[in-house]
C-alpha cells in the first residue's frame, strides 16, 4: 500500500487543483477530493466517509487542505486516520468569521434565529443552523500540522491563526506578501518551497 496525498479544496475550488501538487510528491499518489458545500455537516460527513474508504487502501494519508476545506476537514473526525496535515490559509475559527459577517451586515443573533437564513447586501448568506452547528462542533485536531497563511489574509487574522497554531502545537509560516488566496506566481512559488522544505524535514 503506497502513501496518499489527499487534497481538499476551498470554496469555489475543485479536486482538479490537486494536479498542482503531483510534482511536489513524485513518489506518492496525489488525489483531490470534492465534497458538498451546502452545509458543514454534509461536507464533514462526506469527507469522513471518503477518508475512511481511502484508509483501507493506503497505509499513510497526508492531508493538504485549503481555506474552508481545512475547516471541514478538521471537524470531520478524520485526524486519527491521517499521518500529517498541511493547511493553507485555513479557516480556524468559523464562529468568529460568521459573527464578523453578521456584524458587517448589521444582523443580530436574534434576527438570524428568527429568520433562519438571511441574504446580506454583500451577497453573503447567513444561516442560523450553520452557526449553531459550528458552535456545537468545535475543532478537535490531533494531527502533526504545518500551517501556511498570508499576512494579508482578509478572512482570518494573524492573531487568530497564531493562537490556533499555539493551541495545536502546529508549525506556522506567514508569507508577508500573501493573501487568503495563494494564486500569484510569487505566492505559488512560496507555497511550493514551503511544502518541499517541510517534506525534507519531516521524520521518515
Beta strands, then each sheet from edge to edge (+ up, - down):
strand 1: 4-8
strand 2: 29-33
strand 3: 61-66
strand 4: 84-88
strand 5: 117-119
strand 6: 125-127
strand 7: 145-150
strand 8: 171-175
sheet 1: 2+ 1+ 3+ 4+ 7+ 8+
sheet 2: 5+ 6-
end
